[in-house]
Amino acid sequence: MTADTHPAEGRNILFLDGDCLFCRRSARLLHRWNRRNNLFFATLQGETAAMLPADRVSLTDARGRPAGAAVLMEHTGCPDQRCWCGADAVLRAFYLTGGIRTALWLLHYTPRFLKSGMYHLIARNRHHIARTRGICPLPEQDFKDQFMP
């Protein structure tokens, strides 16, 4: 990496709501499944999120709070960079982890109203879901290494 390259260059970064316990737990789970070690994580409120293209992704709602949408930047900063949002971001993250979970990518081809409807139902209720599951333990060091600022 040269001095003029960004530390995120070429990485697959899943952006999640850093204030959401459900999102943090989901990131820990994806980290455990990440056999290829090619999936990194960052919060929508963090420094790395500033590189997201504003014309493609709205990171805040009308009140200026994080929108809660998962965003996956695949091959960040490269000519073949792709941006996935919502349900597609989560499904693509499963694909990138490797193993049997890559088969979940087939759900990408289901009608948008079904997968987005399910995603938005979970996103709207994620704080309630997290409260019913107890406390999230502190992350292990190898998970911290996959987390970007």
N, C-alpha and C positions, 0 to 999 in steps of 0.2 A: 504494500500500500504506500503510495507516494504522498507527499505533503498536501497535494491538491485534491486528493480523493476523500470522499466522505466515508466514515467507518461502516456505514450501512450498505455501501456499494456492493451490488451483486448478491445481497442476502435476501432471503424470504422472511419478511417481517409481518407478524400478525399483531395488529393494533387492537387493544381492548380497553374498556373503561377501567382505569386504575383504581377508581373509588368503589368498584363493584366486587363484592366478595365472590359472587357466582362466576364472574369473568376471571378472577384470579385463580379460582379452583379449576376452571376449565383449562386455563393456560398450564397449570401444573400437570393436569392429566395429559394434555397434548405433549408436554415435555417428556413425560414418562414413556409415551408411545413413540417418540421421535427417534426411531432407529437410525435414520440417516444423519442426525445432528445437523439438519439443514434448515430448521425452523427456529426463528428468533422471535422474541416478544418485546413489545413496547406498549406504553400506555398512550391513550389518545390525548392525555394531558401533558405528556412529556416532550422533551426537546426533539426527539426523533420524529414525532408526529408533524412537526413544522414542515417536513419535506413532502407531505401528502399534497397532491394537486387539488387546490381549492375548487376548481371548476368541476371536478369529478366526484368529490366527497364532501358532504357537509358534516363537520365534526361537532357542531353545537346545535341545540334546538333554539326556539324563539327566545328563551330566557338566558341564553348564553351558556347553558350547562352542556356537558358532553352528550351527544345524541345517543350513545349506547350502541352504535352500530359497530360490528366487527369489520375491520378493513385489513385485507392482506395485500401487501405489495410483494409481488414475486419478481425476482431478479432486479432488485431496486437499483435504479440508476443506469441500467444496461439498455441497449437498444431494444431488447425483447422484453422489457419491463411490462408487467400486467398488474392491473388493480382489480381486486375482487372485493365486493361489499356484501354485508349481510350474510344470508344463508350460503351464498356461493363462496364467501371468504372462509366460512367454517368448513364447508365440504372440501374446499381445496386444501385447507390446512390438514385435514384427515389424509388426503391423498399424498401430501408431501411427507408425512410421517413414515410412510412405508408400511410394509407388513399387510396383514389381512384387511386393515382399515382403509386401504386404498380403494377397495370395492365400494365404499360409501360415496365415492365420486360419481358413481352412476346416478345417484339422486339428483345430481346437477341437471339431469335431463328431464326431471319431472316438471310439470307445469309450474310456472313462476308463482301463480297465485297460491298453490299448495305449499311450496317450500318457503316462500316469503311470509305467508300467513302463519305458518308454524314458527318461523324464526321470530317474527314480530310479537307473537303471543308469549314466547319465552323471554324476549328482550323487555317487554313491558312489565313482566312479573319477576324479573331476575333478582331484584332486591328482596322480594318476599320469599322466593325460593331459597336464597342464601341464608336468610334468618332462620328458616326451619331446619337447617342442616348443621348448625353449631359453628364453632370457631375454626378458622383456617389456620393450620400450623405454619410456622415460619418456613420459608423455602430452603431447600438444600443448596449448598454452594454451586453444584453443577447447574442447577436451575437459574441461580443468580447470574451465572456466566452467560446464559442464553438471553438475558434480559438487557435491553438497550435503554439508554437514558430517555 
